Amino acid sequence: MDKRTFLKGMAVLAASPSIRGNTLASLGRPTGNAGRSLTAWPSDEWSLNVNVLESCSCPVFCQCFFTDKPPASEITGPGNMSGMQHVGRFIQAYRVNTGHSGSVGLDGVRFWFAGDAGDDFDKPKLEWAILTFDSGMSREQRDALLGVLRHLHWYRPDRWKSYRIGEDAPIEWSADEHGAHATLGGGAIAEIALSTMVGQHHQPVTVSNLPYFGYPRNTGFTLMPSTVLAYRRGARAFEYKDKGTNGLLTTLDMNARDFAGKS
């Protein structure tokens, strides 16, 4: 199974119109259902419109979107011994544009997902992942957001051999036409730095019409090779600096209607 099929299988996707507009141009501005008051939603409904910065250990553009295995990359182990190994190390830094679950507002909250998907996306369980919430979120917001995310298999514990929710930490997130930068714990825990790839007519290079981890809608990917991809805590720490590994920016959108009647 290639990653494209794998990503489609993460959730039951409803037929719905695409998000329109340029992701970079929309940063910091509400999109999707922004114009609808939270009071207009029944308390059992939810919606999420979110920007994500992603970087992974693959070269640009990540072949895992088309194959079932990441490429071999050089891994440094104990004693600084190095060798080639198939790994799918990744960081995803999220900033919610607009969102809610029932009466709990999620506008502006941030969360972080990092791990290693391993050497084969066709395996029933991937290697490890850690989900971390920004320390500025309330308990009600964390619980509400977790309930929303669990609609997607990607964020569920049963998708991973090892999965945990990390201790809350400050998340900084920024992006503009030149690139993007995000840190967890001020960079002491994790960091990604991305530089926009410029193509014809001095415009960002983009990829469209690819699925992303079960989200029903996305704006397409703005390609941003990494200058820093680092998870710096614990025995599973990794760091890629000035390697030009894969990076991207996109806006994702989903709501309760997309999953109506589905478990």
ZAKOL-103271 format. One record per residue (C-alpha): residue in one letter; z negated, y, x negated. Coordinates in nm, 4 decimals, decimal comma. Example, Ala and Ser with C-alpha at 12.3 -4.5 7.8 and 13.67 -1.06 7.14 Angstrom:
BEGIN
PT:residuo:Z:Y:X
PT:A:-0,7800:-0,4500:-1,2300
PT:S:-0,7140:-0,1060:-1,3670
END
This chain:
BEGIN
PT:residuo:Z:Y:X
PT:M:0,0000:0,0000:0,0000
PT:D:0,0947:0,3393:-0,1466
PT:K:-0,1325:0,6417:-0,1211
PT:R:0,0853:0,8027:0,1419
PT:T:0,0307:0,5031:0,3716
PT:F:-0,3335:0,4873:0,2671
PT:L:-0,3909:0,8522:0,3570
PT:K:-0,2244:0,8096:0,6938
PT:G:-0,4548:0,5197:0,7644
PT:M:-0,7674:0,7250:0,6985
PT:A:-0,7727:0,8446:1,0586
PT:V:-0,5796:0,8202:1,3836
PT:L:-0,3583:1,1254:1,3763
PT:A:-0,2761:1,3004:1,6996
PT:A:0,0634:1,4575:1,7602
PT:S:0,0069:1,8296:1,7304
PT:P:0,1869:2,1374:1,5947
PT:S:0,1720:2,2230:1,2275
PT:I:-0,0251:2,5108:1,0868
PT:R:0,2084:2,7911:0,9963
PT:G:0,1911:3,0431:0,7147
PT:N:0,1370:3,0540:0,3408
PT:T:-0,1936:2,9114:0,2201
PT:L:-0,2456:3,1707:-0,0531
PT:A:-0,1693:3,4534:0,1841
PT:S:-0,4209:3,3213:0,4356
PT:L:-0,7134:3,2809:0,1962
PT:G:-1,0255:3,4485:0,3235
PT:R:-0,8780:3,5017:0,6672
PT:P:-0,9498:3,2841:0,9690
PT:T:-0,6632:3,0590:1,0747
PT:G:-0,6074:2,7873:1,3334
PT:N:-0,8557:2,8306:1,6211
PT:A:-1,0093:3,1485:1,4808
PT:G:-0,9343:3,3544:1,7865
PT:R:-1,1328:3,1363:2,0233
PT:S:-1,4988:3,2160:2,0820
PT:L:-1,7483:2,9406:2,0116
PT:T:-1,8944:2,9966:2,3551
PT:A:-1,5653:2,8800:2,5048
PT:W:-1,6109:2,5299:2,3590
PT:P:-1,8156:2,2581:2,5309
PT:S:-2,1196:2,1668:2,3213
PT:D:-1,9813:1,8227:2,2381
PT:E:-1,6602:1,9596:2,0826
PT:W:-1,5933:2,0657:1,7254
PT:S:-1,3222:2,2192:1,5074
PT:L:-1,2678:2,2703:1,1345
PT:N:-1,0170:2,4853:0,9443
PT:V:-1,0816:2,4683:0,5712
PT:N:-0,9269:2,5536:0,2345
PT:V:-0,9537:2,2926:-0,0399
PT:L:-0,9019:2,3163:-0,4131
PT:E:-0,8360:1,9743:-0,5616
PT:S:-0,7901:1,8534:-0,9170
PT:C:-0,7574:1,4974:-1,0397
PT:S:-0,6986:1,3097:-1,3630
PT:C:-0,3304:1,2432:-1,2840
PT:P:-0,0462:1,4513:-1,4304
PT:V:0,1285:1,7036:-1,2031
PT:F:0,2338:1,6063:-0,9382
PT:C:-0,0147:1,3286:-0,8604
PT:Q:0,1806:1,0024:-0,8351
PT:C:-0,0911:0,8515:-0,6154
PT:F:0,0692:1,0224:-0,3168
PT:F:0,3626:0,7812:-0,3636
PT:T:0,2218:0,4710:-0,5374
PT:D:-0,0885:0,2566:-0,5028
PT:K:-0,2117:0,3045:-0,8604
PT:P:-0,2979:0,6128:-1,0690
PT:P:-0,1361:0,6383:-1,4120
PT:A:-0,3201:0,5319:-1,7252
PT:S:-0,5069:0,8142:-1,8953
PT:E:-0,7081:0,8399:-2,2138
PT:I:-1,0774:0,7742:-2,1558
PT:T:-1,3505:0,8472:-2,4092
PT:G:-1,6383:0,6011:-2,3938
PT:P:-1,9596:0,5307:-2,5854
PT:G:-1,9458:0,6214:-2,9525
PT:N:-1,6450:0,8466:-2,8795
PT:M:-1,4253:0,5380:-2,8624
PT:S:-1,1122:0,6138:-2,6607
PT:G:-0,8521:0,4061:-2,4830
PT:M:-0,6065:0,4077:-2,1950
PT:Q:-0,7412:0,3231:-1,8524
PT:H:-0,6297:0,3598:-1,4906
PT:V:-0,8721:0,5952:-1,3162
PT:G:-0,8533:0,8278:-1,0182
PT:R:-1,1162:1,0877:-1,1075
PT:F:-1,1152:1,3842:-0,8747
PT:I:-1,2919:1,6966:-0,7529
PT:Q:-1,2358:1,8609:-0,4152
PT:A:-1,3998:2,1996:-0,3539
PT:Y:-1,3922:2,3143:0,0095
PT:R:-1,4429:2,6508:0,1775
PT:V:-1,4435:2,6592:0,5581
PT:N:-1,2432:2,9393:0,7167
PT:T:-1,3542:2,8759:1,0721
PT:G:-1,5407:2,5891:1,2271
PT:H:-1,8210:2,4737:1,4523
PT:S:-1,9813:2,1644:1,5976
PT:G:-2,1240:2,2349:1,9379
PT:S:-2,3238:2,5554:1,9060
PT:V:-2,3583:2,5321:1,5259
PT:G:-2,1229:2,7712:1,3457
PT:L:-1,9615:2,6591:1,0194
PT:D:-1,7590:2,9688:0,9249
PT:G:-1,7722:3,0310:0,5503
PT:V:-1,9716:2,7227:0,4483
PT:R:-1,8775:2,5322:0,1321
PT:F:-1,8988:2,1716:0,0237
PT:W:-1,7948:1,9595:-0,2747
PT:F:-1,6612:1,6043:-0,3012
PT:A:-1,6210:1,4364:-0,6416
PT:G:-1,5759:1,0863:-0,7725
PT:D:-1,3430:0,8200:-0,9072
PT:A:-1,1127:0,6370:-0,6677
PT:G:-1,0564:0,3698:-0,9333
PT:D:-0,7403:0,1905:-1,0367
PT:D:-0,5955:0,0827:-0,7015
PT:F:-0,5954:0,2612:-0,3642
PT:D:-0,5188:-0,0671:-0,1915
PT:K:-0,8674:-0,2015:-0,2603
PT:P:-1,1005:-0,2105:0,0416
PT:K:-1,3599:-0,0057:-0,1466
PT:L:-1,2973:0,2679:-0,4021
PT:E:-1,5298:0,3217:-0,6994
PT:W:-1,7727:0,6076:-0,6374
PT:A:-1,8118:0,9451:-0,4700
PT:I:-2,0740:1,2165:-0,4282
PT:L:-2,0763:1,4700:-0,1436
PT:T:-2,2664:1,7936:-0,2090
PT:F:-2,3405:2,0841:0,0250
PT:D:-2,3821:2,4462:-0,0763
PT:S:-2,7478:2,5449:-0,1073
PT:G:-2,6910:2,8374:0,1280
PT:M:-2,6286:2,6075:0,4244
PT:S:-2,8959:2,5395:0,6832
PT:R:-3,0042:2,1862:0,7706
PT:E:-2,8332:2,2254:1,1077
PT:Q:-2,5067:2,3195:0,9366
PT:R:-2,5263:2,0269:0,6947
PT:D:-2,5881:1,7808:0,9764
PT:A:-2,3105:1,9306:1,1894
PT:L:-2,0564:1,9308:0,9081
PT:L:-2,1416:1,5757:0,8079
PT:G:-2,0832:1,4637:1,1660
PT:V:-1,7400:1,6296:1,1617
PT:L:-1,6391:1,4833:0,8239
PT:R:-1,7339:1,1313:0,9241
PT:H:-1,4341:1,1276:1,1587
PT:L:-1,2323:1,0675:0,8402
PT:H:-1,2659:0,7405:0,6468
PT:W:-1,2408:0,9248:0,3141
PT:Y:-1,5910:1,0704:0,3563
PT:R:-1,7641:0,7598:0,4895
PT:P:-2,0004:0,5481:0,2754
PT:D:-1,8176:0,2265:0,3701
PT:R:-1,5046:0,3470:0,1852
PT:W:-1,6879:0,3439:-0,1488
PT:K:-1,8681:0,0933:-0,3694
PT:S:-2,1131:0,3721:-0,4544
PT:Y:-2,1609:0,6757:-0,2313
PT:R:-2,4367:0,9301:-0,1988
PT:I:-2,5110:1,2835:-0,0845
PT:G:-2,6193:1,4919:-0,3818
PT:E:-2,8910:1,7531:-0,3942
PT:D:-2,7772:2,0870:-0,2506
PT:A:-2,6485:2,3309:-0,5141
PT:P:-2,4771:2,6727:-0,5194
PT:I:-2,0986:2,6542:-0,4800
PT:E:-1,8757:2,9390:-0,5945
PT:W:-1,5142:2,9372:-0,4748
PT:S:-1,2274:3,1815:-0,5385
PT:A:-0,8473:3,1783:-0,5328
PT:D:-0,5614:3,4266:-0,5578
PT:E:-0,1911:3,4271:-0,6429
PT:H:-0,2654:3,3552:-1,0095
PT:G:-0,4963:3,0571:-0,9736
PT:A:-0,8323:2,9340:-0,8519
PT:H:-1,1816:2,8563:-0,9764
PT:A:-1,4782:2,6736:-0,8275
PT:T:-1,8167:2,5751:-0,9664
PT:L:-2,1042:2,3571:-0,8532
PT:G:-2,4463:2,4590:-0,9792
PT:G:-2,2949:2,7490:-1,1720
PT:G:-2,0722:2,5008:-1,3582
PT:A:-2,3669:2,3012:-1,4940
PT:I:-2,2898:2,0196:-1,2477
PT:A:-1,9141:2,0518:-1,2006
PT:E:-1,6225:2,2903:-1,2355
PT:I:-1,2505:2,3168:-1,1700
PT:A:-1,0155:2,5910:-1,2889
PT:L:-0,6526:2,5939:-1,1757
PT:S:-0,3461:2,8007:-1,2668
PT:T:-0,0664:2,8583:-1,0151
PT:M:0,2650:2,6929:-1,1073
PT:V:0,5432:2,9488:-1,0622
PT:G:0,8934:2,8377:-0,9677
PT:Q:1,2144:3,0031:-0,8551
PT:H:1,2119:3,3674:-0,7516
PT:H:0,8640:3,4031:-0,9048
PT:Q:0,7104:3,2146:-0,6143
PT:P:0,4470:2,9369:-0,6315
PT:V:0,5774:2,5801:-0,6441
PT:T:0,4920:2,4017:-0,3197
PT:V:0,5137:2,0519:-0,1741
PT:S:0,5277:2,0067:0,2023
PT:N:0,5071:1,7350:0,4653
PT:L:0,2649:1,5048:0,2831
PT:P:-0,0513:1,3726:0,4505
PT:Y:-0,3932:1,4571:0,3097
PT:F:-0,6787:1,2087:0,3591
PT:G:-0,6380:1,1758:0,7332
PT:Y:-0,6414:1,5444:0,8301
PT:P:-0,3950:1,5885:1,1189
PT:R:-0,2546:1,9162:0,9835
PT:N:-0,2103:2,0927:0,6511
PT:T:-0,0099:2,3908:0,5278
PT:G:0,1544:2,2049:0,2386
PT:F:0,0359:2,2050:-0,1204
PT:T:0,0517:2,4967:-0,3621
PT:L:0,0673:2,3321:-0,7061
PT:M:-0,1952:2,4518:-0,9540
PT:P:-0,2301:2,2496:-1,2770
PT:S:-0,5859:2,2421:-1,4049
PT:T:-0,7295:2,4046:-1,7139
PT:V:-1,0746:2,2584:-1,6401
PT:L:-1,1635:1,9444:-1,4444
PT:A:-1,5257:1,8523:-1,5104
PT:Y:-1,8107:1,6596:-1,3550
PT:R:-2,0967:1,7120:-1,5984
PT:R:-2,3926:1,5247:-1,4569
PT:G:-2,5095:1,1660:-1,5117
PT:A:-2,3617:0,8538:-1,6639
PT:R:-2,0306:0,9043:-1,4795
PT:A:-1,9654:1,2507:-1,6215
PT:F:-1,6063:1,3360:-1,7157
PT:E:-1,4223:1,6405:-1,8443
PT:Y:-1,0548:1,7288:-1,8884
PT:K:-0,9973:2,0640:-2,0573
PT:D:-0,6534:2,2188:-2,1064
PT:K:-0,4907:1,8867:-2,0135
PT:G:-0,2806:2,0300:-1,7322
PT:T:-0,3860:1,7578:-1,4904
PT:N:-0,2897:1,7747:-1,1266
PT:G:-0,4271:2,0537:-0,9096
PT:L:-0,3448:2,1935:-0,5692
PT:L:-0,4527:2,4252:-0,2911
PT:T:-0,3998:2,3662:0,0781
PT:T:-0,5449:2,4570:0,4174
PT:L:-0,6518:2,1694:0,6437
PT:D:-0,7142:2,1718:1,0157
PT:M:-0,8576:1,9325:1,2736
PT:N:-1,0570:1,9388:1,5952
PT:A:-1,2128:1,7081:1,8535
PT:R:-0,8915:1,6819:2,0524
PT:D:-0,7245:1,5080:1,7561
PT:F:-0,9713:1,2202:1,7851
PT:A:-1,0263:1,2079:2,1590
PT:G:-1,0908:0,8508:2,2677
PT:K:-1,0785:0,7212:1,9105
PT:S:-1,3706:0,5783:1,7151
END
